[in-house]
Amino acid sequence: MEFLNTALTFPTVVFSVLLIIVILFWLVTIVGLADMDMFEADVELETEANTANTANTSGIFNNLGLGEVPLTVSSSIIIMTAWLISIYSQAWFLTEFKSHSLYYVFGALIIIACSIIALPLSALITKPLRRFFTSKQTANKHDFIGLECTIATSKVTQTFGQARVTLQGAEQLIEIRVQDLTHQFNLGDTALLIEHLVDSRSYVIAPKPWS
């Protein structure tokens, strides 16, 4: 009962709700009604502010190695890790402050701290899993060269952009970049994949010569 009381009270209840959503998602995925890569294909940004925020977030994930596994996998592990840290943090540090006027302030600080601490810990947890996803990417990365793609973001720059490409009947969302800014690509445009950039795990695109 003490465990349930901790899990269902602030601040841990925030992570408990997220954990329930994660569990429901994976149950739906197991029965075949969802795909673990479904959120990878839904990224569309409409403003410059959103573009910058997403680029920063992507950089953090890539630096920690979390970008090498599907977003659903990394997010699930981060939420689970933050939930566990919050359980113990609340039991150890907040028990004596339940009647304190600053209880919710301390609780909010714990939420922030748990979220931050969970990132590097989740990176360690996902490290053994990366080879299962990166091996497939490495095997197919050059297969995309020469294929047409459809721009999936509102703009494409030298540091940001995504596109949808179909290979062997399966549509995938890939990172794209441009080297020549004289040609502007917009959402829904088509382009040609001409080069793979290993460092950024992205592809250089160019206008189709026959368009």
N, CA and C of each residue as an Amber inpcrd file, in Angstrom:
protein
   633
   0.8290000  -1.2070000   0.0000000   0.0000000   0.0000000   0.0000000
   0.8650000   1.2590000   0.0000000   1.9720000   1.1940000   0.7260000
   2.8710000   2.3480000   0.7650000   3.4640000   2.6130000  -0.6210000
   3.7890000   1.5230000  -1.3330000   4.3250000   1.6570000  -2.6910000
   3.2880000   2.2970000  -3.6170000   2.0380000   1.8020000  -3.5660000
   0.9730000   2.3550000  -4.3970000   0.6900000   3.8080000  -4.0400000
   0.7340000   4.1100000  -2.7580000   0.4960000   5.4830000  -2.3210000
   1.5610000   6.4270000  -2.8800000   2.8010000   5.9410000  -2.9000000
   3.8850000   6.7530000  -3.4610000   3.7260000   6.9220000  -4.9680000
   3.3730000   5.8280000  -5.6410000   3.2530000   5.8580000  -7.1000000
   2.0890000   6.7160000  -7.5710000   1.0730000   6.8620000  -6.7270000
  -0.1370000   7.5820000  -7.1470000  -0.2660000   8.9610000  -6.5200000
   0.8120000   9.4570000  -5.9250000   0.7930000  10.8070000  -5.3780000
   1.8840000  11.6330000  -6.0420000   1.7290000  12.9220000  -5.9680000
   2.6940000  13.8480000  -6.5720000   4.0250000  13.7690000  -5.8270000
   5.1660000  13.7500000  -6.5230000   5.3460000  13.9800000  -7.9580000
   5.3830000  12.7090000  -8.8180000   5.4850000  11.5380000  -8.1840000
   5.6490000  10.2980000  -8.9450000   4.4490000  10.0000000  -9.8340000
   3.2690000  10.4820000  -9.4610000   2.0800000  10.2060000 -10.2470000
   2.2090000  10.7300000 -11.6780000   3.0010000  11.7780000 -11.8770000
   3.2280000  12.3080000 -13.2300000   3.8760000  11.2430000 -14.1040000
   4.9170000  10.6040000 -13.5810000   5.5930000   9.5480000 -14.3310000
   4.7500000   8.2760000 -14.3800000   3.9180000   8.0460000 -13.3540000
   3.0490000   6.8630000 -13.3470000   2.0530000   6.9180000 -14.4950000
   1.4870000   8.0990000 -14.7420000   0.5460000   8.2640000 -15.8510000
   1.2470000   8.0020000 -17.1850000   2.4440000   8.5630000 -17.3420000
   3.2070000   8.3450000 -18.5740000   3.5620000   6.8710000 -18.7410000
   3.8990000   6.2020000 -17.6290000   4.2520000   4.7850000 -17.6900000
   3.0540000   3.9370000 -18.0970000   1.8730000   4.2890000 -17.6190000
   0.6550000   3.5660000 -18.0160000   0.4150000   3.7190000 -19.5190000
   0.6270000   4.9240000 -20.0380000   0.4690000   5.1590000 -21.4750000
   1.4630000   4.3090000 -22.2610000   2.7040000   4.2390000 -21.7720000
   3.7300000   3.4260000 -22.4310000   3.3360000   1.9520000 -22.4410000
   2.8590000   1.4550000 -21.3030000   2.4510000   0.0480000 -21.2210000
   1.3030000  -0.2440000 -22.1830000   0.3360000   0.6530000 -22.2390000
  -0.8000000   0.4700000 -23.1530000  -0.3240000   0.4730000 -24.6060000
   0.6080000   1.3720000 -24.9250000   1.1330000   1.4280000 -26.2940000
   1.7870000   0.1130000 -26.6910000   2.6290000  -0.4440000 -25.7920000
   3.3150000  -1.6850000 -26.1380000   2.3670000  -2.8790000 -26.1790000
   1.3100000  -2.8390000 -25.3850000   0.2980000  -3.8980000 -25.4810000
  -0.3990000  -3.8430000 -26.8380000  -0.7120000  -2.6240000 -27.2800000
  -1.3440000  -2.4550000 -28.5950000  -0.3830000  -2.8800000 -29.6980000
   0.9150000  -2.5800000 -29.5210000   1.9200000  -2.9660000 -30.5150000
   2.0600000  -4.4800000 -30.5950000   2.0230000  -5.1400000 -29.4430000
   2.1640000  -6.6000000 -29.4070000   1.0440000  -7.2920000 -30.1820000
  -0.1670000  -6.7660000 -30.0800000  -1.2960000  -7.3970000 -30.7700000
  -1.3730000  -6.9640000 -32.2330000  -0.4210000  -6.1250000 -32.6620000
  -0.3390000  -5.7790000 -34.0760000  -1.1500000  -4.5830000 -34.5120000
  -1.6560000  -3.7910000 -33.5840000  -2.4720000  -2.6330000 -33.9520000
  -1.6600000  -1.3460000 -34.0310000  -0.3640000  -1.4260000 -33.7400000
   0.5090000  -0.2580000 -33.8280000   1.9010000  -0.7180000 -34.2010000
   2.7260000   0.2340000 -34.6440000   4.0930000  -0.0630000 -35.0600000
   5.0440000   0.7520000 -34.1930000   6.1550000   0.1470000 -33.7660000
   7.0890000   0.8630000 -32.9080000   7.7210000   2.0700000 -33.6090000
   7.6730000   2.0990000 -34.9490000   8.2430000   3.2200000 -35.6910000
   7.1880000   4.2260000 -36.1220000   5.9840000   4.1070000 -35.6110000
   4.8910000   4.9360000 -36.1130000   5.1310000   6.4250000 -35.8670000
   5.7540000   6.7950000 -34.7600000   5.9600000   8.2030000 -34.4660000
   7.1460000   8.7780000 -35.2240000   8.0190000   7.9200000 -35.7630000
   9.1460000   8.4020000 -36.5380000   8.6710000   9.0610000 -37.8360000
   7.5110000   8.6460000 -38.3270000   7.0270000   9.1420000 -39.6100000
   6.0480000  10.2870000 -39.4800000   5.8300000  10.7840000 -38.2700000
   4.8310000  11.8240000 -38.0600000   5.4320000  13.1860000 -37.7280000
   6.7370000  13.3420000 -37.9840000   7.3980000  14.5920000 -37.6130000
   7.2360000  15.6160000 -38.7300000   6.4870000  16.6680000 -38.4490000
   6.3200000  17.7650000 -39.3820000   6.3700000  19.0550000 -38.6060000
   7.2330000  19.9690000 -39.0330000   7.3920000  21.2330000 -38.3300000
   6.9440000  22.3660000 -39.2300000   6.2230000  23.3130000 -38.6420000
   5.6340000  24.3880000 -39.4250000   6.2740000  25.7460000 -39.1630000
   7.0590000  25.8800000 -38.0710000   7.6280000  27.1820000 -37.7490000
   9.1100000  27.0600000 -37.4980000   9.7980000  28.1950000 -37.5910000
  11.2470000  28.2190000 -37.3620000  11.5760000  27.8490000 -35.9310000
  10.7220000  28.2690000 -34.9870000  10.9610000  27.9670000 -33.5730000
  10.9130000  26.4720000 -33.3290000   9.9130000  25.8090000 -33.8940000
   9.8030000  24.3600000 -33.7290000  10.9920000  23.6530000 -34.3520000
  11.4640000  24.1590000 -35.4770000  12.6090000  23.5600000 -36.1450000
  13.8370000  23.6100000 -35.2600000  14.0910000  24.7460000 -34.6400000
  15.2520000  24.8930000 -33.7690000  15.1470000  23.9970000 -32.5520000
  13.9740000  23.9400000 -31.9340000  13.7860000  23.1080000 -30.7410000
  14.0070000  21.6520000 -31.0610000  13.4630000  21.1910000 -32.2010000
  13.6070000  19.7870000 -32.5650000  15.0580000  19.4610000 -32.8800000
  15.7660000  20.3760000 -33.5270000  17.1690000  20.1480000 -33.8430000
  17.9840000  20.0050000 -32.5640000  17.7030000  20.8360000 -31.5470000
  18.4140000  20.7610000 -30.2760000  18.1370000  19.4460000 -29.5780000
  16.8480000  19.0560000 -29.5410000  16.4810000  17.7890000 -28.9030000
  17.1320000  16.6160000 -29.6050000  17.1110000  16.6440000 -30.9470000
  17.7290000  15.5680000 -31.7130000  19.2200000  15.4850000 -31.4220000
  19.8850000  16.6510000 -31.2570000  21.3070000  16.6600000 -30.9590000
  21.6080000  16.0150000 -29.6270000  20.7980000  16.2880000 -28.6090000
  20.9850000  15.6830000 -27.2930000  20.8240000  14.1710000 -27.3790000
  19.7740000  13.7220000 -28.0720000  19.5190000  12.2890000 -28.1970000
  20.6720000  11.6060000 -28.9240000  21.1610000  12.2270000 -30.0070000
  22.2450000  11.6240000 -30.7750000  23.5380000  11.5730000 -29.9730000
  23.8290000  12.6160000 -29.2110000  25.0460000  12.6430000 -28.4060000
  25.0440000  11.5510000 -27.3470000  23.8740000  11.2450000 -26.8230000
  23.7600000  10.2010000 -25.8030000  23.6090000   8.8110000 -26.4140000
  23.3850000   8.7570000 -27.7280000  23.1830000   7.4760000 -28.3830000
  21.7480000   7.0160000 -28.3920000  20.8420000   7.8270000 -27.8410000
  19.4280000   7.4460000 -27.8010000  18.7800000   7.5190000 -29.1810000
  19.3920000   8.2930000 -30.0780000  18.8400000   8.4000000 -31.4250000
  19.0920000   7.1790000 -32.2790000  19.8850000   6.2290000 -31.7650000
  20.1970000   5.0270000 -32.5280000  19.1660000   3.9220000 -32.3450000
  18.1770000   4.1630000 -31.5110000  17.0560000   3.2280000 -31.3550000
  15.7770000   3.9830000 -31.6800000  14.6890000   3.2920000 -32.0150000
  13.4320000   3.9900000 -32.3120000  12.9820000   4.8860000 -31.1770000
  12.3120000   5.9750000 -31.5290000  11.8560000   6.9520000 -30.5400000
  10.9720000   6.3090000 -29.4830000  10.1280000   5.3690000 -29.8870000
   9.2390000   4.7200000 -28.9260000  10.0180000   3.9050000 -27.8950000
  11.1170000   3.2890000 -28.3250000  11.9350000   2.4910000 -27.4070000
  12.6750000   3.3930000 -26.4280000  13.3640000   4.4160000 -26.9460000
  14.1140000   5.3130000 -26.0700000  13.2020000   6.0720000 -25.1110000
  12.0480000   6.5280000 -25.6080000  11.1200000   7.2620000 -24.7410000
  10.5730000   6.3660000 -23.6360000  10.2680000   5.1250000 -23.9750000
   9.7470000   4.1910000 -22.9780000  10.7650000   3.9410000 -21.8670000
  12.0220000   3.7750000 -22.2570000  13.0600000   3.5130000 -21.2580000
  13.3050000   4.7450000 -20.4000000  13.2650000   5.9320000 -21.0000000
  13.4560000   7.1680000 -20.2380000  12.3460000   7.3300000 -19.2090000
  11.1030000   7.0960000 -19.6260000   9.9680000   7.2340000 -18.7070000
  10.0500000   6.2140000 -17.5800000  10.3790000   4.9700000 -17.9170000
  10.4840000   3.9280000 -16.8930000  11.6040000   4.2530000 -15.8970000
  12.7420000   4.7210000 -16.4110000  13.8700000   5.0620000 -15.5470000
  13.5230000   6.2440000 -14.6430000  12.9190000   7.2760000 -15.2120000
  12.5260000   8.4500000 -14.4280000  11.5100000   8.0650000 -13.3560000
  10.6090000   7.1430000 -13.6870000   9.5920000   6.6800000 -12.7350000
  10.2500000   5.9820000 -11.5410000  11.2140000   5.1190000 -11.8140000
  11.9010000   4.4100000 -10.7340000  12.6820000   5.3710000  -9.8460000
  13.3740000   6.3250000 -10.4760000  14.1370000   7.3030000  -9.6890000
  13.1860000   8.1380000  -8.8310000  12.0450000   8.5010000  -9.4070000
  11.0780000   9.3240000  -8.6800000  10.4930000   8.5780000  -7.4810000
  10.2480000   7.2840000  -7.6490000   9.7150000   6.4690000  -6.5470000
  10.6330000   6.5610000  -5.3260000  11.9090000   6.3140000  -5.5440000
  12.8590000   6.3200000  -4.4340000  13.1270000   7.7330000  -3.9300000
  13.1720000   8.7110000  -4.8460000  13.4150000  10.0870000  -4.4280000
  12.2880000  10.5930000  -3.5380000  11.0510000  10.2660000  -3.9200000
   9.9010000  10.7010000  -3.1180000   9.9100000  10.0280000  -1.7480000
  10.2450000   8.7410000  -1.7220000  10.2540000   8.0170000  -0.4490000
  11.3680000   8.4860000   0.4700000  12.4980000   8.8510000  -0.1040000
  13.6520000   9.2270000   0.7140000  13.6630000  10.6990000   1.1110000
  13.1860000  11.5670000   0.2070000  13.3650000  12.9970000   0.4440000
  12.0860000  13.7810000   0.7340000  10.9320000  13.2570000   0.3220000
   9.7110000  14.0450000   0.4730000   8.7810000  13.5690000   1.5780000
   9.0650000  12.4110000   2.1560000   8.1730000  11.8670000   3.1830000
   7.9820000  12.8350000   4.3510000   9.0500000  13.4790000   4.7640000
   8.9830000  14.3690000   5.9210000   8.4200000  15.7440000   5.5800000
   8.1610000  15.9900000   4.2830000   7.6880000  17.3110000   3.8720000
   6.2340000  17.3080000   3.4080000   5.4860000  16.2150000   3.7150000
   4.1150000  16.1120000   3.2230000   3.2380000  17.2620000   3.6950000
   3.4560000  17.7290000   4.8890000   2.6430000  18.8210000   5.4230000
   3.3160000  20.1770000   5.2520000   4.4500000  20.1860000   4.5700000
   5.1900000  21.4300000   4.3760000   4.5530000  22.2450000   3.2530000
   4.5760000  23.5620000   3.4220000   3.9560000  24.4300000   2.4170000
   4.6870000  24.4030000   1.0820000   5.9540000  23.9870000   1.0930000
   6.7390000  23.9410000  -0.1420000   6.8120000  22.5230000  -0.7240000
   5.9170000  21.6600000  -0.3040000   5.9500000  20.2600000  -0.7600000
   5.9070000  20.1750000  -2.2820000   4.9940000  20.9190000  -2.9000000
   4.8300000  20.8300000  -4.3530000   6.0000000  21.4870000  -5.0940000
   6.6420000  22.4410000  -4.4550000   7.8400000  23.0370000  -5.0570000
   8.9610000  22.0040000  -5.0890000   9.1600000  21.3160000  -3.9490000
  10.1640000  20.2630000  -3.8990000   9.8140000  19.1330000  -4.8750000
   8.5150000  18.8310000  -4.9720000   8.0770000  17.7880000  -5.8950000
   8.3800000  18.1400000  -7.3330000   8.1600000  19.3950000  -7.7050000
   8.4490000  19.8380000  -9.0700000   9.9460000  19.7480000  -9.3620000
  10.7610000  20.0830000  -8.3810000  12.2140000  19.9780000  -8.5490000
  12.6350000  18.5250000  -8.7460000  11.9700000  17.6140000  -8.0360000
  12.2750000  16.1900000  -8.1980000  11.9140000  15.7120000  -9.5930000
  10.7890000  16.1940000 -10.1350000  10.3960000  15.8200000 -11.4940000
  11.4680000  16.2410000 -12.4900000  11.9460000  17.4640000 -12.3430000
  12.9800000  17.9730000 -13.2560000  14.2780000  17.1700000 -13.0960000
  14.6650000  16.9400000 -11.8370000  15.9050000  16.2060000 -11.5800000
  15.8270000  14.7760000 -12.1110000  14.7080000  14.1160000 -11.8930000
  14.5430000  12.7360000 -12.3700000  14.5950000  12.6640000 -13.8900000
  13.9910000  13.6390000 -14.5490000  13.9820000  13.6730000 -16.0100000
  15.3980000  13.8240000 -16.5580000  16.1850000  14.6730000 -15.9080000
  17.5630000  14.9050000 -16.3600000  18.4400000  13.6870000 -16.0960000
  18.3450000  13.1340000 -14.8940000  19.1620000  11.9800000 -14.5260000
  18.8100000  10.7630000 -15.3740000  17.5410000  10.6600000 -15.7690000
  17.0880000   9.4970000 -16.5380000  17.7170000   9.4280000 -17.9230000
  18.1200000  10.5630000 -18.4840000  18.6800000  10.5720000 -19.8390000
  19.9800000   9.7670000 -19.9530000  21.0250000  10.0880000 -19.1800000
  22.2540000   9.2840000 -19.3020000  22.0800000   7.8320000 -18.8520000
  21.2410000   7.6080000 -17.8350000  20.9950000   6.2320000 -17.4040000
  20.3000000   5.4300000 -18.4990000  19.3490000   6.0550000 -19.1870000
  18.6490000   5.3880000 -20.2810000  19.5960000   5.1030000 -21.4430000
  20.5580000   6.0070000 -21.6410000  21.5490000   5.7820000 -22.6960000
  22.3600000   4.5220000 -22.4130000  22.6900000   4.3060000 -21.1400000
  23.4210000   3.0920000 -20.7650000  22.5660000   1.8470000 -20.9650000
  21.2830000   1.9580000 -20.6240000  20.3820000   0.8140000 -20.7630000
  20.1690000   0.4370000 -22.2170000  20.0710000   1.4540000 -23.0840000
  19.7950000   1.1780000 -24.5030000  21.0380000   0.7740000 -25.2850000
  22.2210000   0.9710000 -24.6920000  23.4580000   0.6850000 -25.4200000
  23.5050000  -0.7360000 -25.9870000  23.1380000  -1.7780000 -25.2200000
  23.1630000  -3.1330000 -25.7990000  22.1300000  -3.3330000 -26.9150000
  21.1000000  -2.4740000 -26.9620000  20.0390000  -2.6360000 -27.9450000
  20.3630000  -1.9770000 -29.2790000  21.3360000  -1.0650000 -29.2870000
  21.5890000  -0.2690000 -30.4870000  21.9920000  -1.1100000 -31.6820000
  22.7530000  -2.1760000 -31.4410000  23.2370000  -2.9850000 -32.5540000
  22.1030000  -3.6500000 -33.3280000  20.9830000  -3.8860000 -32.6590000
  19.8560000  -4.5270000 -33.3400000  19.1990000  -3.5830000 -34.3350000
  19.3470000  -2.2750000 -34.1120000  18.7280000  -1.2940000 -34.9940000
  19.7270000  -0.6810000 -35.9560000  20.9640000  -0.4350000 -35.4970000
  21.9600000   0.1900000 -36.3630000  22.4830000  -0.7710000 -37.4200000
  22.4860000  -2.0600000 -37.1400000  22.9740000  -3.0190000 -38.1280000
  22.1060000  -3.0030000 -39.3740000  20.7870000  -2.8970000 -39.1730000
  19.8700000  -2.8300000 -40.3020000  20.0650000  -1.5340000 -41.0670000
  20.2870000  -0.4320000 -40.3330000  20.4930000   0.8560000 -40.9750000
  21.7700000   0.8440000 -41.8020000  22.8560000   0.2560000 -41.2530000
  24.1270000   0.2160000 -41.9540000  24.0350000  -0.6080000 -43.2240000
  23.2800000  -1.6900000 -43.1460000  23.1630000  -2.5690000 -44.3040000
  22.4250000  -1.9020000 -45.4480000  21.5160000  -0.9980000 -45.1440000
  20.6660000  -0.4300000 -46.1760000  20.9840000   1.0170000 -46.5250000
  21.9450000   1.6210000 -45.8400000  22.1290000   3.0640000 -45.9830000
  22.4800000   3.4730000 -47.4090000  23.2290000   2.6370000 -48.1390000
  23.6090000   2.9900000 -49.5020000  22.5340000   2.5990000 -50.5200000
  21.5550000   1.8060000 -50.0920000  20.4910000   1.3990000 -51.0010000
  19.5870000   2.5630000 -51.3800000  19.6090000   3.6330000 -50.5760000
  18.7410000   4.7720000 -50.8440000  19.3080000   5.7100000 -51.9100000
  20.6090000   5.6220000 -52.1610000  21.2320000   6.5240000 -53.1230000
  20.5950000   6.3340000 -54.5050000  20.1710000   7.4530000 -55.0810000
  19.5470000   7.4160000 -56.4010000  18.0390000   7.3350000 -56.3800000
  17.4490000   7.1350000 -55.1790000  16.0030000   7.0450000 -55.0780000
  15.3640000   8.4270000 -54.9340000  14.1020000   8.5130000 -55.3090000
  13.3400000   9.7420000 -55.0900000  12.7920000   9.7490000 -53.6680000
  12.6710000  10.9270000 -53.1150000  12.0880000  11.0640000 -51.7780000
  11.0970000  12.2180000 -51.7800000  10.2100000  12.2160000 -50.7950000
   9.2220000  13.2790000 -50.6360000   9.5190000  14.0300000 -49.3480000
   9.7040000  15.3460000 -49.4570000  10.0570000  16.1590000 -48.2970000
   8.9310000  16.1030000 -47.2610000   9.2970000  15.8360000 -45.9980000
   8.3090000  15.6750000 -44.9280000   8.3440000  16.8120000 -43.9200000
   9.2010000  17.7990000 -44.1390000   9.2740000  18.9530000 -43.2420000
   9.0390000  20.2250000 -44.0390000   8.7590000  21.3140000 -43.3350000
   8.4090000  22.5650000 -44.0070000   9.5860000  23.1910000 -44.7380000
  10.8140000  22.7850000 -44.3610000  11.9940000  23.3050000 -45.0310000
  13.1400000  22.3260000 -44.8590000  14.1730000  22.4880000 -45.6710000
  15.3660000  21.6520000 -45.5930000  16.5790000  22.5720000 -45.6130000
  17.4810000  22.3830000 -44.6650000  18.6850000  23.2010000 -44.5910000
  19.9150000  22.2950000 -44.5490000  21.0630000  22.9000000 -44.2460000
  22.2960000  22.1240000 -44.1420000  22.3980000  21.3610000 -42.8280000
  21.4690000  21.6290000 -41.9060000  21.5060000  20.9590000 -40.5970000
  20.1840000  20.3000000 -40.2140000  19.1550000  20.4890000 -41.0240000
  17.8460000  19.9550000 -40.6440000  17.0420000  19.5710000 -41.8820000
  16.2260000  18.5310000 -41.7240000  15.3080000  18.1250000 -42.7850000
  14.9920000  16.6490000 -42.6870000  13.7930000  16.2830000 -43.1050000
  13.3840000  14.8820000 -43.1430000  12.5820000  14.6220000 -44.4110000
  12.6270000  13.3700000 -44.8500000  11.9000000  13.0050000 -46.0650000
  11.4330000  11.5650000 -45.9620000  10.4030000  11.2520000 -46.7360000
   9.8980000   9.8830000 -46.8130000  10.3900000   9.2560000 -48.1130000
  10.8850000   8.0290000 -48.0010000  11.3750000   7.3210000 -49.1660000
  10.8780000   5.8780000 -49.0960000  10.5700000   5.3010000 -50.2390000
  10.0590000   3.9320000 -50.2880000  11.1250000   3.0120000 -50.8420000
  11.4550000   1.9700000 -50.0750000  12.4420000   0.9810000 -50.4930000
  11.8570000  -0.4040000 -50.3140000  11.7960000  -1.1560000 -51.3770000
  11.2620000  -2.5240000 -51.3580000   9.8500000  -2.5630000 -50.7830000
   9.0610000  -1.5590000 -51.1440000   7.6610000  -1.5160000 -50.7410000
   7.3980000  -0.9650000 -49.3630000   8.4600000  -0.6230000 -48.6180000
   8.2970000  -0.0940000 -47.2610000   8.7090000   1.3750000 -47.2320000
   7.8430000   2.2160000 -46.6700000   8.1490000   3.6420000 -46.5620000
   8.9290000   3.9140000 -45.2840000   9.9780000   4.7000000 -45.3960000
  10.7950000   5.0370000 -44.2230000  10.9980000   6.5420000 -44.1600000
  11.1840000   7.0280000 -42.9340000  11.4680000   8.4440000 -42.7120000
  12.9590000   8.5890000 -42.4680000  13.6370000   9.4160000 -43.2550000
  15.0810000   9.5730000 -43.1490000  15.4540000  11.0370000 -42.9580000
  16.6370000  11.2500000 -42.4100000  17.1690000  12.5990000 -42.2500000
  17.8000000  13.0390000 -43.5690000  17.5500000  14.2780000 -43.9790000
  18.1090000  14.7980000 -45.2250000  18.7530000  16.1600000 -44.9860000
  19.6730000  16.5210000 -45.8780000  20.3540000  17.8030000 -45.8220000
  20.5390000  18.3220000 -47.2540000  20.8120000  19.6140000 -47.3850000
  21.1510000  20.2000000 -48.6790000  22.5280000  20.8430000 -48.5770000
  23.2930000  20.7850000 -49.6520000  24.5940000  21.4460000 -49.6950000
  24.5170000  22.7620000 -50.4490000  23.5620000  22.8400000 -51.3730000
  23.3680000  24.0520000 -52.1630000  22.0470000  24.6950000 -51.7640000
  22.1230000  25.8550000 -51.1070000  20.9240000  26.5260000 -50.6090000
  20.2120000  27.3570000 -51.6740000  20.7130000  27.3420000 -52.8920000
  20.0640000  28.1300000 -53.9470000  18.7070000  27.5480000 -54.3300000
  18.5470000  26.2430000 -54.1150000  17.2560000  25.6050000 -54.4130000
  16.5350000  25.3290000 -53.0990000  15.3560000  25.8810000 -52.9460000
  14.5690000  25.7090000 -51.7280000  13.6060000  24.5300000 -51.8680000
  13.6250000  23.6350000 -50.8660000  12.6960000  22.5090000 -50.8450000
  11.6210000  22.7750000 -49.7970000  10.3760000  22.5130000 -50.1480000
   9.2470000  22.7150000 -49.2420000   8.5290000  21.3970000 -48.9880000
   7.6150000  21.4190000 -48.0320000   6.8450000  20.2320000 -47.6910000
   6.1010000  19.6950000 -48.9120000   6.2850000  18.4020000 -49.2120000
   5.6120000  17.7680000 -50.3350000   6.4140000  17.7350000 -51.6170000
   7.5300000  18.4900000 -51.6940000   8.3750000  18.4560000 -52.8940000
   9.0680000  17.1060000 -53.0060000   9.4920000  16.7770000 -54.2020000
  10.2630000  15.5530000 -54.4190000  11.6950000  15.9110000 -54.7560000
  12.6120000  15.0420000 -54.3690000  14.0390000  15.2830000 -54.6070000
  14.7370000  13.9520000 -54.8310000  16.0260000  14.0390000 -55.1170000
  16.8240000  12.8460000 -55.3870000  17.8840000  12.7010000 -54.3060000
  18.0320000  11.5000000 -53.7600000  19.0640000  11.2230000 -52.7570000
  20.3730000  10.9300000 -53.4820000  21.4010000  11.7510000 -53.2060000
  22.6400000  11.6300000 -53.9780000  23.8600000  11.2320000 -53.1480000
  23.7760000  11.3430000 -51.8280000  24.9550000  11.0440000 -50.9990000
  24.5360000  10.7330000 -49.5670000  25.2820000   9.8360000 -48.9320000
  25.0240000   9.5140000 -47.5240000  26.0920000  10.1480000 -46.6510000
  25.6560000  10.8780000 -45.6050000  26.5730000  11.5120000 -44.6760000
  26.6530000  10.6600000 -43.4140000  27.7980000  10.0400000 -43.1820000
  27.9500000   9.0950000 -42.0790000  27.8460000   9.7950000 -40.7270000
  28.5150000  10.9420000 -40.5890000  28.5740000  11.6240000 -39.2960000
  27.1950000  12.0170000 -38.7770000  26.3630000  12.5540000 -39.6520000
  25.0290000  13.0100000 -39.2340000  23.9440000  11.9830000 -39.5180000
  24.3490000  10.8230000 -40.0830000  23.3850000   9.7670000 -40.4330000
  22.2360000  10.3530000 -41.2540000  22.5920000  11.1010000 -42.2840000
  21.5940000  11.7450000 -43.1290000  22.0000000  11.6170000 -44.5910000
  21.1200000  12.1180000 -45.4800000  21.3660000  12.0410000 -46.9110000
  21.3180000  13.4260000 -47.5350000  22.2030000  13.6520000 -48.4900000
  22.1850000  14.8990000 -49.2500000  21.1860000  14.7370000 -50.3900000
  20.3570000  15.7490000 -50.5820000  19.3700000  15.7020000 -51.6600000
  19.6780000  16.7680000 -52.7050000  19.1490000  16.5470000 -53.8820000
  19.3110000  17.4860000 -54.9820000  18.0360000  17.4650000 -55.8130000
  17.7710000  18.5420000 -56.5760000  16.5710000  18.5550000 -57.4370000
  16.6760000  17.4560000 -58.4940000  15.5490000  16.8990000 -58.8540000
  15.5460000  15.8750000 -59.9030000  15.9080000  16.5150000 -61.2400000
  16.8580000  15.9560000 -61.9670000  17.2760000  16.5590000 -63.2370000
  16.1920000  16.5260000 -64.3010000  15.2360000  15.6150000 -64.1430000
  14.1730000  15.5010000 -65.1560000  12.9040000  16.2760000 -64.8000000
  12.9370000  16.9940000 -63.6400000  11.7410000  17.7220000 -63.2220000
  11.7100000  19.1080000 -63.8670000
